[in-house]
């Protein structure tokens, strides 16, 4: 067996009600002059309260607001501010792109990183990976970091206040773990990869069983299972499986679709979920098995209950012409894309045909908008 070096998890995770306050005493051990990174105006009040809590502990935070997604422009500004203020740590509080930015800045400066997810929309608070975007939100590349965060704080009382849409997006992103990993890694002889694939299956089952109730009732036990599954367990799967537990088509399709313009910008998981439906269409077309068709029908119902996009129309593209969609397909099919981990060959024309099959809402499944 070849040598593997993996960053599997944060050094410490604090989760549950009031996790932020209960973690305050841990922060001075990691940093005394952190840069607090955030972006959304909707979460500014939360970040301000964090700063006040830190000041009471004798910590001197510096605040920085991202103007864009995790992009080079903001990263360079944050690096400069960190250096000029002698920051010795990063506290990233927000959604996936904020968390990715915080991790990357900490990595570049070789200082400690604390992630505080404010929603369960991704597992970015867990992983040693950052996705880089252009200033206008186009995916560029992912960057492998030297380590996972030093501390992850998952405060139920804070995350519970996030819009239900973010949880639905997180479920689409998390459920894709099974459908991608089982396709590319099910025959792996690596024990860690085998375990990661099976964890992805269990997570899928938990989401199917608890997802809709969690979406409706953030005070339910189902919400805890689902929120932690999306933000934490999905990260364990990626850490344990490592690079060998690859994505298939859903995430590369997301990357391609980010190259286009939208009336209302979809969340990461919303595009991944749509990409997953397209992946299953491709599987069905390139195999004699009925399993991809059955899985797609099941996901169509599940996504519909969660108000997730299941058609080109519902992802709110500004321009749905074939030329525009072909741009997305060309990017998704770049020579180094993980879409080529599929067990069959794929090109831009194949992918365009598959995406266009989802032009409008399907009529052959039991769609139940609740």
Buried (B, 14 or more C-beta within 10 A) or exposed (E): EEEEEBBBBBEBBBBEEEBBEBBBEBBEEBBBBBBBBBBBEEBEEBBEEBBEBBEEEEBBBBBBBBEBBBBEEBBEBBBEBBEEBEBBBBBBBBBBBBBBBBBBBBBBBEBBBBBBBBBBBBBBBBBBBBBBBBEEBBBBEBBEBEBBBBBBBBBBEBBBBBEBBBBBBBBBBBBBBBBBBBBBBEEBEBEBBBBBBBBBBEBBEBBBEBBBBBBBEBEBEBBBBBBBBBBBBBBBBBBBBBEBBBBBBBBBBBBBBBBBEBEEEBBBBBBBBBBBBBBBBBBBBBEEEEEBBEBBBEBBBBBBBBBBBBBBEBBBBEEBEEEBBBBBBBBBBEEEBBBBBBEEEBEBEBBBEBBBBBEEBBEEBEBEEE
